[in-house]
Amino acid sequence: MENLAVFAPLAITVVLARADSGTTAAACAIYFFARLVHYPVATLGVPVVRTVAFAIGSVAQIVLAIAILAAM
């Protein structure tokens, strides 16, 4: 869960900055499900699916960061 150290502060900042919206809620849900897929796929060693799941989670984090910056 190496991305959790990035995701948690982003999610908390979205709420504190009052930047929460349907888009940020969707980004959080997408992040959750991407990480849910990533864990067993990484454990089983499936390289392409693992990379795609990781990338989707990273894009969700970028959406949260953009929402924070747009709220400032």
MODELLER restraints for C-alpha pairs under 7 A, 6 or more apart:
rsr = mdl.restraints
at = mdl.atoms
rsr.add(forms.Gaussian(group=physical.xy_distance, feature=features.Distance(at['CA:7:A'], at['CA:61:A']), mean=6.24, stdev=0.5))
rsr.add(forms.Gaussian(group=physical.xy_distance, feature=features.Distance(at['CA:10:A'], at['CA:64:A']), mean=6.36, stdev=0.5))
rsr.add(forms.Gaussian(group=physical.xy_distance, feature=features.Distance(at['CA:10:A'], at['CA:65:A']), mean=6.56, stdev=0.5))
rsr.add(forms.Gaussian(group=physical.xy_distance, feature=features.Distance(at['CA:14:A'], at['CA:20:A']), mean=5.73, stdev=0.5))
rsr.add(forms.Gaussian(group=physical.xy_distance, feature=features.Distance(at['CA:14:A'], at['CA:64:A']), mean=6.93, stdev=0.5))
rsr.add(forms.Gaussian(group=physical.xy_distance, feature=features.Distance(at['CA:14:A'], at['CA:68:A']), mean=5.75, stdev=0.5))
rsr.add(forms.Gaussian(group=physical.xy_distance, feature=features.Distance(at['CA:17:A'], at['CA:68:A']), mean=6.81, stdev=0.5))
rsr.add(forms.Gaussian(group=physical.xy_distance, feature=features.Distance(at['CA:17:A'], at['CA:71:A']), mean=6.86, stdev=0.5))
rsr.add(forms.Gaussian(group=physical.xy_distance, feature=features.Distance(at['CA:19:A'], at['CA:67:A']), mean=6.09, stdev=0.5))
rsr.add(forms.Gaussian(group=physical.xy_distance, feature=features.Distance(at['CA:19:A'], at['CA:68:A']), mean=6.02, stdev=0.5))
rsr.add(forms.Gaussian(group=physical.xy_distance, feature=features.Distance(at['CA:19:A'], at['CA:71:A']), mean=5.68, stdev=0.5))
rsr.add(forms.Gaussian(group=physical.xy_distance, feature=features.Distance(at['CA:24:A'], at['CA:64:A']), mean=5.96, stdev=0.5))
rsr.add(forms.Gaussian(group=physical.xy_distance, feature=features.Distance(at['CA:27:A'], at['CA:60:A']), mean=4.81, stdev=0.5))
rsr.add(forms.Gaussian(group=physical.xy_distance, feature=features.Distance(at['CA:27:A'], at['CA:63:A']), mean=6.62, stdev=0.5))
rsr.add(forms.Gaussian(group=physical.xy_distance, feature=features.Distance(at['CA:27:A'], at['CA:64:A']), mean=6.90, stdev=0.5))
rsr.add(forms.Gaussian(group=physical.xy_distance, feature=features.Distance(at['CA:28:A'], at['CA:60:A']), mean=6.81, stdev=0.5))
rsr.add(forms.Gaussian(group=physical.xy_distance, feature=features.Distance(at['CA:30:A'], at['CA:57:A']), mean=6.88, stdev=0.5))
rsr.add(forms.Gaussian(group=physical.xy_distance, feature=features.Distance(at['CA:30:A'], at['CA:60:A']), mean=6.55, stdev=0.5))
rsr.add(forms.Gaussian(group=physical.xy_distance, feature=features.Distance(at['CA:31:A'], at['CA:57:A']), mean=4.52, stdev=0.5))
rsr.add(forms.Gaussian(group=physical.xy_distance, feature=features.Distance(at['CA:31:A'], at['CA:60:A']), mean=5.59, stdev=0.5))
rsr.add(forms.Gaussian(group=physical.xy_distance, feature=features.Distance(at['CA:34:A'], at['CA:53:A']), mean=5.03, stdev=0.5))
rsr.add(forms.Gaussian(group=physical.xy_distance, feature=features.Distance(at['CA:34:A'], at['CA:54:A']), mean=6.76, stdev=0.5))
rsr.add(forms.Gaussian(group=physical.xy_distance, feature=features.Distance(at['CA:34:A'], at['CA:56:A']), mean=6.24, stdev=0.5))
rsr.add(forms.Gaussian(group=physical.xy_distance, feature=features.Distance(at['CA:34:A'], at['CA:57:A']), mean=5.40, stdev=0.5))
rsr.add(forms.Gaussian(group=physical.xy_distance, feature=features.Distance(at['CA:35:A'], at['CA:53:A']), mean=6.80, stdev=0.5))
rsr.add(forms.Gaussian(group=physical.xy_distance, feature=features.Distance(at['CA:35:A'], at['CA:57:A']), mean=6.57, stdev=0.5))
rsr.add(forms.Gaussian(group=physical.xy_distance, feature=features.Distance(at['CA:37:A'], at['CA:53:A']), mean=6.50, stdev=0.5))
rsr.add(forms.Gaussian(group=physical.xy_distance, feature=features.Distance(at['CA:38:A'], at['CA:50:A']), mean=5.43, stdev=0.5))
rsr.add(forms.Gaussian(group=physical.xy_distance, feature=features.Distance(at['CA:38:A'], at['CA:53:A']), mean=5.39, stdev=0.5))
rsr.add(forms.Gaussian(group=physical.xy_distance, feature=features.Distance(at['CA:38:A'], at['CA:54:A']), mean=6.39, stdev=0.5))
rsr.add(forms.Gaussian(group=physical.xy_distance, feature=features.Distance(at['CA:41:A'], at['CA:49:A']), mean=6.90, stdev=0.5))
rsr.add(forms.Gaussian(group=physical.xy_distance, feature=features.Distance(at['CA:41:A'], at['CA:50:A']), mean=5.65, stdev=0.5))
rsr.add(forms.Gaussian(group=physical.xy_distance, feature=features.Distance(at['CA:42:A'], at['CA:50:A']), mean=5.67, stdev=0.5))
